[in-house]
Amino acid sequence: MVYIRNKKVKGIDYAYLVQSVWNPQRNMSRQKTIKYLGKASQITIEDIPEEYRNDTKILAFISAFSSHQEERKTLVSRIQKEMFALLTDCNVNGLVDLYEKYSRLFGLTEFYDKLLKPVMYRIGDLWEQEKLDVATEHASTNTAISLIKAINERITTTRTGVLGTLSQYKTVICTPDGELHGLACNIIESLLLSKGFKVYNISTSIPTEYIIDYIRDLEPDIIFISITLVENIKPAKRLIQQIHARYNNKLPVMVGGSAFNKIEQYQDSTINAFLMKNASFDDIMKLVKMSIV
């Protein structure tokens, strides 16, 4: 096994390409230095012997320490290709392994923004271009949902067992009546759970009156509404109007989704909510923090 070992000297990280070699006499492994690489921040892929350049551990180290942005782009592209193959093959276990391998390097928000989101957009685009059949598109989406559920289980276990709940804020995530796409809702749920929020994800399609009754009984601190199809913007507006009528415009409502990305220069003050058009998940979480203070 070959990997990069990091050694800090006077506050500066230096790197060595090493190989783990098993010693049968001592019944233990030892490190054999293959190459001294110099300052970790200055390493590029060209510094690595060609036979080791495709190793994911090597790429991850360079991405984490190097000041060269191209190295990170190379790793992101590589992971996206692997994720695409796993999603279309419905390989949930492989996706969970991928998440566990790179979650520390990217963090949860970036994992969704930089990896899962672009891959799912690509799958959707291929379906629209009739280069991917509808069954594969549905199966890939369901596999992505299963991945997010597995991630959420790990988040919940970690918070319950180690970190505890950081916030008492309650959030409701929903879609307007008629909207059947819930992937974005599941990602938002995952991010909120990671911050310690109490999350009530009632997506997908529920009649408006039932959503209003649920909100009335729960009394949440913030509402999320996700819209994927353009034709569902109007029922979302009606839902928002009823929420504001019930709460006197005092309950924060956030609205977003790919429906707005499909309409160039969408601007409609009548929607009367925090409109998150083309927003990253990182932007959404920052807005959450601002809106509940």
N, C-alpha and C positions, 0 to 999 in steps of 0.2 A: 504494500500500500504506500502510495506517494502522496505527500501533502506539503503545505508550507507551514513552517514553524516560525512564530513571531517571538522576537526577543527585544525587550525594551532596555535601552541604555541611555541614561541621563535624559529620560523623558522622550526619547526618539525611538520609534519602532523600526527594527531591522528584521529582515526576513531571510530564511534559509529554506531551500527546497530539500526535503529530507525523505528518506524511505524507511519504513518500518520493517526490520529484518528479524526473523524469528531465530533465536539461539536455542537449539534442542538440548544442549548440554546444561544450560542454566534454566531451561524451561521458562523463558521470558523473551520479550522482544527488545530490540535496541534500535536507536536511531542512527542511520547512516546518512551523512550530509552528501547530497548530490551536487548542490551548487549554492554558493552564497549569492543572494539576490540584491543586497544593498538595502537602502531605505524603502520601507514598505510603501510609502506614499508615491514613490517614483517608479514602481514596478509596472511594466506593460506586458502584454501577452508575448511580445517578441523576446523578453528575457527568459521565458520558460522554454526548455528543450521541446522540440516539436512533438515528440511522442507523448508529452503530458499536457498539451494545450487544450484538449477536449475534456479533461477531467473536471467534473462539476465542483469538486472541493477547491481546485486551483482557481477556477473562474470566480467562485464565490469569494475567496480571499482577496483576489485582485480587485473585485468590485467593491468590497468593503473598505479597503485601505488605500487604493490608488486614487490619486487626484485627477486621473485621466478619465473623462466622462465616457469615452468610447468603450472602455473596458466594461463599464456598467451596462451600456447599451447592448453589447455583445451578449452579456449574461441574460439580460431581460429577453432578448430575441430568442435565445436558446430555450429558456424556460417556457415562453409562450408557445413555441413549436411543440414542446413536450406536453404541455397542458392541452393543446388542441387535440393531439393524438389520444390522450387519455380520456378527454371529454367525449369525443366521437366514438370511442371504444367502450364508453360507459364504465370506465375503470375507477371506481370510487376509492378503492384502497390505494391505488397508485397516486391519485390526486392528494389524498391525505398524507402520504409519504412525501410528496412534493412540497406540500404546505409545511410540514414539520422540518424539512430540510432547509427551507429558505425563510421561514417566518421571522427568525431572529435578525436576519440580514435586512429584510424589507419592512418588517412591522406589518400589522394587520391592515391598516388603511392603505398602505402602498401595495400590499399584496393584492387587494381588490382593485385599486386604481390602475396599477401598472401591469398587472398580469391577467387576472380573471376578466375584468371589464373589457379590455381590448380583444381578448380571445372570443368572448361571447358576441361582441359586435361583429367580429369577422365571421362567426358562424351564422349570424343573422343576415349579413350581407350576402354570403354564399347561397343561403336559402332564397333570398329575394332574386338573385341572379340565376336561380334554378340550377346551381352547381352543387347543391346539397339537397337531398330529398327531405320532405317535411318530417318523416319519421325520425331521421337522424337528428334533425334540429330539435324536435321535442325530447328525444332521448338525451341529447347533450344538455339541454336546459334542466331536465330532471336530475341528471347526474351532478350538475353544478349545485342544485338545491341540496342534494344529499351531502355534497362536500361542505357546504355552509352549515348544515345541521351538525355535522361531525365537528366542525370548528367550534360551533356554539357550545356543544357538550363539553369540550375541553376548556372553553372560557368559563362556563358555569362551574365546572369542577374546581378550577383554579381559584376562582373568586370565593366559592363557598369554603374551600379547604384552607386557603392561605391568605388571600387579600381581603376578604370580606366585602361588603357593599360600600361603595364610595359615595353614592348619591341616593336620595330618597325620591328623586324625580320620577314621575310616571309618564310614559309616552305611549301613544296609540299610533299604530301604523296601519293604514288602510288603503283601499283603492275605491274609486267611484263605482257605482252600480253598472255592471256590464264589462268591467275591466277584468280580464282573466290572467294577466301576467303579473307574477309576484316575485320574480327573482330579485329585483332591486329592493323590494321590501325586506327580503330575507337578509340582504347584505346590510341594510340600514339597521336591522335588528341586531345583527352580529356586532356591528361597530358600537352601538349603544350599550349592549351587554358588556362589551370589553371595558366600557367606562363606568360600569356599575349601575346603569339605569335599570329601572323596572320596566320591562317592555311588554306591551300587549299587541301582538301582531295579528290582526283580524282580516288580513288580505287572504284570498282575493274576493271578487264581487259579492257584496252584501247590499241589499236595498237600503237606501238612504235613511229611512225612518229607523231602521234597526241600528245603524251606526250612531245616530243621534241619541237613541235610548241608551246605548252602551256607554257613550261618552258622558251622558248625564249621570249614570249610576257610578261610573269609575272616577270622574272628576280628575282627568289627567292634567299635566302641566304643559304638554305640547302635543300637536297632532302632525303626523306625516301623511301626505297623500301622494301616491305614485301613479303616474299615467303613462302608459306605453302607446296606446292608439289615439290618434288625433280626435277621432269621433267621441272619445270619452272625456274631452276637456269640458264640454257643456254640462254633463251630469256632475262633474267635479265642481264646477262653479256653483251649481245648485246646492251641493253638499256644503260648500264653504259658507254660502249665504246663510244656511240654516244653523251652522255652528256659531257664526258671529251673532246671529239673532238671539241665540240661546245664551251666549256668554258676553254680549255687549262689546264685541271686538276686543276682549281682553285675553283671550286664549290664543297663543301663537300657533299659526297654521303654516306649515311648510309644504310647498307643492313642487314636484319636479318629475322628471322622467323623459324618456326618449321622444314622447309625443311633441314636446316643445322644441326638441332639436331638429325635428323634421319640418318645422315652420320657420322660414327665414325671417329674422328680425321680429320675432313674436313679441308684441307689447300690448298688454291689455290690463288696464288699471282696474277693470271690473272684477278681476279674479280675487282681488283683496286678500292677498296672502304673500308670504315670502316665496317668490318665484325663483326656483333654482334651475336656470336654463344653462345647459352645458357645464354644470358644476361638477367638480371632482368630489369624491367622497370626503376628501380632506377639507374642502371648502364647506361642505355640508356640516361636518362636525364642528368646525369653527363657528358657523352660524348658530348651531345649537347652543354652544357655550354663551354666545352673545345674547341670544333671545331669552334665556332663562335666568340671567343674572338680575 
